[in-house]
Amino acid sequence: MSAETTTKMDQNTGAAEPLAAEEIRAIRERIDEIDQQIIDLWQERARLSQTVGKTRMASGGTRLVLSREREIVERFREALGPDGAQVALMILRAGRGPL
């Protein structure tokens, strides 16, 4: 193989072309921003859910409301497909703790 036909692979992106590597870096930067938003929203939701649970229990109510949890699981399943149910269960657990 000659030096002309051998392309140097970008170690961070896996791309063989500099323009593709640059595009991948830009896309990954946006992905990282989205990931941070997801983390921030996840933490905010967990705090809000914990507050709801504490308020409900302080008023003499139940620890959780299963019909509400089923509604949330179904909403995620409809929006995200089969994996949506698992996502919803993880989100619910973050707010109320394990069952």
N, C-alpha and C positions, 0 to 999 in steps of 0.2 A: 504494500500500500504506500502510495506517495503521500507527502505532506499536504498536497492539494486536495486529495480525496478524504483525508482523515480530518474529521471535525472534532474540535475540542468540546467536550460535554461540560456544561455549566454544572458544577457540583451542587449548588443550592437548589436549582430548579429542575435539573435533569434534561433541560433543553439543549439541543445541538446547535441552534441558531441564536445569535445575540439578540435579535429582535424578539424572538419567541421568549427568551429568558427575561427580557425587560417586561414584556406583557404579563408573563407569569408573576413576576415580582409585584407589579401594580395590582393585579387581581388578588394576590395573597395579602397585600396591604389592606385592601377593602374587606377581605374575609376576616382578617384580624380585628378590624374595627367592628364588624358585625358580631364576632365572637364576644367582644367586650360588652357590647350592648346586650347580648343574650345573658351574659353573666350578671350584669347590673340589674336587668329586669328580673332574672331568676331570684336574686337576693332580695330585691324589693318585694316581689310576690311572696316569698317565704316569710318576710317580716309581717306583711299585711295579714297573711293567713294565720300566723301565730297570734296576732292581735285579735283576730276574729275568734279563734278558739278560746283564748283567755277570757274574752268578753262574754262569750256564750257560757262557758263553765262558771264564771263568776256570778252569772245571773241564774244559776241552777240548771242550766241546759246540759246537753250531752257533749261529749268530747268531740264528736264529729257527726256530720249529717250525711249518711250514705247516699241518699238520693242526689245530693249536690255533687258528691264525688263521682257517681255514675254519669251525671250530666256532663261533667268536665271530661271524663274519659271518653265519652261518646263524641264530644265536640272535637277532641284531638284526633280520634280515630277517623272521623269524617274528613277532617282537613288534611291529615298526613298519612292516611292509610293504616295498615296493620301496626307499623311501628309507632304510630301516634298514641296508641293505648299505653305503650311502655313509657313514652315520654311523659304522658299525663301522670302516670303512677309515680314516676320519679319526682315530678314537680309537686305532687300532692304530699309525698313523703317529706320533701324538704320543708314544707310548711307545717305539717302536723306531727312529724316524727314517724317511726315505724309503728305498725299496728301491733 
